Amino acid sequence: MGTIALKLTLTPILILTASLASRRWGQAIGGWLVALPLTTGPVTFFLALEQGTGFAAGAAEGALAGAAAEACFALAYGIVAGRSAAAALLAASASFAVAGMLLQVADLPVWAQAPLTAGSLALSLWLMPRRAAGPVVTMRPPGWDLPARMVVATHSLVVALTAVAPFLGPRLSGLIATFPIFGTVLAFFAHRQQGAAAARQVLTGLCAGLYGFAAFFLVLSLTMETLGIASGFLAASAATLTVHAVSWRVLRRRKPSGEA
């Protein structure tokens, strides 16, 4: 019950904050914000309480691998975005599924998964198209835009992952939990309202922010069983905030999609 209540409360707040930040500071900032482990982290915390630190550490390893799958999602969406939002979302979801399946089968140890994830994010940022057929179109969103985003994100996330986790296993649970629901909502709405360039900006911010996400679960997977739940989460939080601050500097230096 705790996990469901958390998702019902935190999900609409996060998507509202990211949407407002996107309007104020640009689409990339919204993508960067939703990369923080503000839902997957708490879900892992509840898994630690309910299933034990060993299970939660395994879920953290799965989430670390999931960040690499998210990089594949973002790049596929960015490449296909010139066609339509629906086609881009389909290609991105298929890419996430294939990458996730391969990572699940490979079952790489943390020392191998961490550089693979970092490299996947760097490659996605490098290959992400920076220009679209036209510039980002600025327009006033309709009144239903924010409520629709909150409803879509909340109902997409309120899935009983915690309930089915024992059947999926720790690593697969963590990997599936990383499907970029928030990034999808932001990118899809931006795409429909402002075009492919805006969606690519969201996904560029997402990839930059996922370095902090990956740092969180890397530290958590290494410290959970030795330091305990509280100390492990404190160490992971410190790591993600540090890396997220660095990724902000990297993001600021990247020229937005749609600019010459």
C-alpha positions in Angstrom: 0.0 0.0 0.0 2.9 2.3 0.8 4.3 2.1 -2.7 0.9 2.8 -4.4 0.3 5.8 -2.2 3.7 7.1 -2.9 3.2 6.8 -6.7 -0.3 8.4 -6.5 1.2 11.4 -4.6 4.7 11.8 -6.1 3.9 11.0 -9.7 1.6 14.0 -10.5 3.8 16.4 -8.4 6.9 15.4 -10.4 5.3 15.6 -13.8 3.7 18.9 -12.9 7.1 20.3 -11.7 8.9 19.1 -14.8 6.3 20.4 -17.2 6.3 23.9 -15.5 10.1 23.9 -15.6 10.1 23.0 -19.3 7.9 26.0 -20.0 10.1 28.3 -17.9 13.6 27.1 -18.8 13.3 24.9 -21.9 12.3 21.3 -22.7 15.8 19.9 -21.9 15.4 21.0 -18.2 12.2 19.0 -17.9 13.9 15.9 -19.2 16.8 16.4 -16.9 14.6 16.8 -13.9 12.6 13.6 -14.5 15.8 11.6 -14.7 16.2 11.8 -10.9 15.3 8.5 -9.2 12.3 10.0 -7.4 10.0 7.1 -8.1 12.3 4.1 -8.8 14.4 5.0 -5.7 11.4 4.9 -3.3 10.1 1.7 -5.0 13.6 0.1 -4.3 13.3 1.3 -0.7 10.0 -0.5 -0.2 11.5 -3.6 -1.9 14.3 -3.5 0.7 11.8 -3.3 3.5 9.5 -6.0 2.2 11.9 -8.4 0.4 15.2 -7.7 2.1 18.4 -5.9 1.2 19.7 -8.6 -1.0 16.6 -8.4 -3.2 16.8 -4.6 -3.3 20.5 -4.7 -4.2 19.6 -6.9 -7.1 16.8 -4.5 -8.2 19.4 -1.7 -8.0 21.6 -3.6 -10.4 18.6 -4.0 -12.7 17.9 -0.3 -12.6 21.5 0.4 -13.5 21.1 -1.7 -16.6 17.7 -0.1 -17.2 19.5 3.3 -17.6 21.3 1.8 -20.6 18.0 0.7 -22.0 16.6 4.2 -21.5 19.5 5.5 -23.5 18.4 3.3 -26.4 14.8 4.5 -25.9 15.8 8.1 -26.2 18.0 7.7 -29.2 15.5 5.7 -31.1 12.8 8.3 -30.4 15.1 11.1 -31.5 16.0 9.4 -34.8 12.4 8.5 -35.7 10.9 11.8 -34.4 10.9 13.4 -37.8 8.1 11.0 -38.9 5.5 11.3 -36.2 5.1 11.1 -32.4 3.3 7.8 -32.6 6.0 6.2 -34.8 8.8 7.6 -32.6 7.1 6.2 -29.5 6.7 2.8 -31.0 10.3 2.7 -32.2 11.6 3.9 -28.8 9.5 1.4 -26.8 10.7 -1.5 -29.1 14.3 -0.4 -28.6 13.8 -0.3 -24.8 12.3 -3.8 -24.9 15.0 -5.3 -27.0 17.8 -3.6 -25.0 16.2 -4.6 -21.8 15.9 -8.3 -22.9 19.5 -8.4 -24.0 20.7 -6.9 -20.8 18.6 -9.3 -18.7 20.0 -12.3 -20.6 23.6 -11.0 -20.3 23.2 -10.4 -16.6 26.4 -8.4 -16.4 28.2 -7.8 -13.1 28.1 -4.3 -11.7 31.8 -3.6 -12.7 30.9 -4.3 -16.3 27.4 -2.8 -16.4 28.4 0.6 -15.0 30.8 1.5 -17.9 28.3 0.0 -20.4 25.6 2.3 -19.0 27.8 5.4 -19.0 29.0 4.6 -22.6 25.4 4.1 -23.8 24.3 7.5 -22.4 27.3 9.2 -23.9 26.7 7.6 -27.3 23.0 8.6 -27.2 23.9 12.2 -26.4 26.5 12.2 -29.2 24.2 10.6 -31.9 21.0 12.4 -30.9 19.9 14.6 -33.9 20.4 18.3 -33.0 18.5 19.7 -35.8 14.9 19.1 -37.0 13.1 20.0 -40.2 12.1 23.3 -38.5 12.7 25.2 -35.3 10.8 24.6 -32.1 7.5 26.3 -32.3 6.4 28.3 -29.3 2.7 28.1 -28.5 0.4 28.5 -25.6 -0.6 25.0 -24.3 -4.3 24.3 -24.0 -5.9 24.4 -20.5 -6.2 20.6 -20.3 -2.5 20.0 -21.0 -1.1 19.8 -17.5 -4.0 17.8 -16.0 -3.7 15.4 -19.0 0.0 14.9 -18.4 -0.5 14.2 -14.7 -3.3 11.7 -15.3 -1.4 9.9 -18.1 1.8 9.6 -16.0 0.0 8.5 -12.8 -2.2 5.9 -14.4 0.8 4.6 -16.4 2.9 4.2 -13.3 0.3 2.9 -10.8 1.1 -0.7 -11.7 1.6 -3.2 -8.9 5.3 -3.7 -9.5 5.9 -4.3 -5.8 3.3 -7.0 -5.7 4.6 -8.9 -8.7 8.3 -8.3 -7.9 8.7 -11.7 -6.2 7.6 -13.4 -9.4 9.8 -11.3 -11.7 13.0 -11.5 -9.6 15.0 -8.6 -8.4 17.0 -7.7 -11.5 14.1 -7.8 -13.9 11.9 -5.9 -11.4 14.5 -3.1 -11.3 15.0 -3.0 -15.1 11.3 -2.9 -15.9 10.8 -0.1 -13.3 13.1 2.1 -15.3 10.9 2.4 -18.4 10.9 6.2 -18.9 7.3 7.0 -18.3 8.0 10.6 -17.3 10.3 11.2 -20.2 7.7 9.6 -22.5 5.0 11.9 -21.3 7.1 15.0 -21.6 8.6 14.1 -25.0 5.3 13.0 -26.5 3.3 16.1 -25.4 6.2 18.4 -26.5 6.3 16.6 -29.8 2.6 16.9 -30.5 2.6 20.6 -29.5 5.9 21.9 -30.6 7.4 19.4 -33.0 10.3 16.9 -33.2 13.0 19.4 -32.1 11.2 20.0 -28.7 10.9 16.2 -28.1 14.6 15.8 -28.8 15.4 18.5 -26.3 13.5 16.6 -23.7 15.3 13.4 -24.5 18.7 15.1 -24.5 18.0 16.4 -21.0 16.8 12.9 -20.0 20.1 11.3 -21.1 22.2 13.9 -19.4 20.2 13.5 -16.2 20.4 9.7 -16.3 24.1 9.8 -15.2 22.9 10.8 -11.8 20.2 8.1 -11.9 22.9 5.5 -12.8 25.2 6.8 -10.0 22.4 6.4 -7.5 21.8 2.7 -8.3 25.4 1.9 -8.7 26.2 3.1 -5.2 23.0 1.5 -3.8 23.9 -1.9 -5.3 27.4 -1.8 -3.8 26.4 -0.5 -0.3 22.9 -1.8 0.5 23.9 -5.1 2.0 27.1 -3.9 3.7 25.9 -0.5 5.1 22.2 -1.3 5.5 19.2 0.5 4.1 19.5 3.9 5.7 23.3 4.4 5.1 23.0 2.9 1.6 20.3 5.3 0.5 22.1 8.2 2.0 25.3 7.4 0.2 23.4 6.8 -3.1 21.5 10.1 -2.7 24.8 12.0 -2.2 26.2 10.4 -5.3 23.2 11.2 -7.5 23.1 14.9 -6.4 26.8 15.3 -7.1 26.6 13.7 -10.5 23.4 15.4 -11.4 25.0 18.8 -10.7 27.9 17.9 -13.1 25.4 16.7 -15.8 23.7 20.1 -15.6 27.0 21.8 -16.6 27.3 19.3 -19.5 23.7 19.9 -20.6 24.2 23.7 -20.6 27.1 23.4 -23.0 25.1 21.4 -25.5 23.5 23.4 -28.3 19.7 22.7 -28.3 18.1 20.8 -31.2 16.8 23.0 -33.9 19.6 25.6 -33.6 22.1 26.1 -36.4 
